[in-house]
Amino acid sequence: MSGTGALLGKVVVNRAMSLDGFIAGPDNAMDWVIEYFRDDPFPEVMEATGAMLVGRGTYEVARRMPPPGDDGYDGGPVFVLTHRPPDEPEQGVTFLTCDLAEAIATARAAAGGKNLEILGADVAGQCLQRGLVDEVLVYVLPVLLGDGVRFSPPGLGRIDLEPFSTTQSGLVTMLRFRVRR
């Protein structure tokens, strides 16, 4: 499901990671990430993003975090893939209970030709296993957490990547990889 069409953006797994390989701390803590993104070190990433697909766990963690500063961009439509949609809908969030490939197709259509960002360890791992990802974008943050949620889930298996960009802005290093097919 590559972004080869003129109107199709790429499917991009987007991760912030501690130097020791964690994308969340103990108890799914993500507050340590916020301090590195207050000044929006890579605005071009959000400008290229048309929609986001997240798992339910990541969605719940994000709801507990303080809102980022108002940079004028709302992140595009947000889709949450879940087996347990809430009883009350939330404005600006679409809960999907469909198959993963259908969720990707729905979110890509809403992205309007821009990239679809995949957030969350479980959903990203499933997308990588099924060959639905074009790129992996990793923000390496200068912190050692020692424990938490690892970058890739157990059982992911080998996925070959091709590095194509390394950029530093302030304390954050952004690594970009194409997924080899």
N, C-alpha and C positions, 0 to 999 in steps of 0.2 A: 504494500500500500504506500508506495513512494510518492512524493510530491513532485512528480515529473510534469504534470499538466500545468498550463500557463496560469490557470485560475486556482491551483491548489497550492497552499502553503505546505510547509513541512510539518511532520509530527515530531516534536522535540521533547525529550525527557529533560526536565529542568530541575536541577538539584543544587542546594547549598550544602556544603560538606565541611566538617572539621578536618584538620590535617590528618587525624587518625581514623578517618573513614566513616564518621557518623553523620547522618542527616537529621537526627533528632537526638536529644539527650535522654537521660533516664526519665521515665514516665512521659515520653513523647515531648519533652520540653523543647520549644523552638524559640524561646525568648532571646537566647544567645545570638540568633541570626539577625534580629532587628537592628542592633547597633551598627552592623556593617552595611546596611542598606538605607540608612536614613537619608543619605545624600544622593541616592539613585545613581550608583557608579556606572551602570551600563544602560542608559535610557533607550538605546537602539534595540535592546531585546524586547522591551515592552512595546515599542513602536511597531515591531514586526509581529506581535502577538495579536491574534484575532479572537481567540477563545481559549478557555482552560478546561481540562477534564481532570477531576480529582477523585480520589476515593473517599469514602465516608469518614474513615479515621482521620485523614488529613483535613478534611472539611471541619470536623469537630475540633481538632487542635487549633486551626486557624481562627475559629470563632472565639476561642479563649484568649487570643493574642490581642494586644492593643492595635487599633487601626494605624496603618502607615500614614505619613503626612499626605496631604492632598496635592498630588502632582498633576491634576487635571485629566488623568487617564483612569478609567474605571476597570481596566483589565479585560474588557470584552465579556461576552456571555460566559457564565460559569456553569459547568455541568458536573454533577456529583453522581458517580456510579455506585449504586448501593442495592442491597437486598432488602433494606429497611428504610423506605422513604418516610419522612416525618408526616404526622397527621395534618399539620398546618404548613402550607407552602410558604416559602420565604421569597420575598421580592428579589429579583435579580438572579435567582438560583433555580436551575432546572434539575430535578432529580430523575435519573434514568435507572430503570430496573431491567434493561435489555442485555443482550449479549455484548461482549466487549467490542467486537468488530462493528456492530451497529451503533454503539455509543461513540466510537471514533468517527464513523461516517456522519452521525448527527452533529457532533461538535465541529468537525471540519467544515460542514456545510454552513454552520453559523459563523465560522471564522472569516467568511467573506474573502477568501483567497490569501489570507495571512496565515501565520503559523498557528498550530494547535499545540499548546503547552500541556504536558502531562506532569502532574504533581502527585506525589504520594508513593511510598515504597511498594505497596502491593499492586496498585494499578500499573505503575511503571514497569515492574517486574513482569507482569502478565503481558504487557504490550511488547516488551523486548523479547520474551519467549516466543511470542507468536509472529515475530517479524513485522510488527506494525509501526516501528520507529525508524525515522530517517536520521535523526541526530540526537546526541547526548550532550547537554550543556551542563558543566559543573562549575559552580563558584567555590573555590577552595578558600576557606577562611582560616586565619592564623590563630587557631585555638585547638587545644587538645581536650576532648571531653572524657575520654577514658571508658565510657560506656554509653549505651543507648541503642538507637535503631541504625543498623549498618546500611551502607550505601546500596548494597544489593541483598535481596532476600536469599535465605538458604535454598539450594536447589535450582537457582537460576540457570546454571550451566554456563558454558563458554559462549561469549558474544565477542566477536572480533570488531575492533573499532579502528578508524583511521583518523589520527589527529590532524586538524586543519587550521586551528587558530588558538593562540595563547595571548591574552591581553590582561594587563594589570591596571587597576584604577584604585588609587589609595591603597588600602590594606587587602583588597580582594583581587584574587587572580581568577580569571575566567578561562576555562579550558573547553574547547569545542571539538567534538568527534563526529564523524560520519559512521553510521552503522554499516559494516561490510555485509554484503549479501552473498 
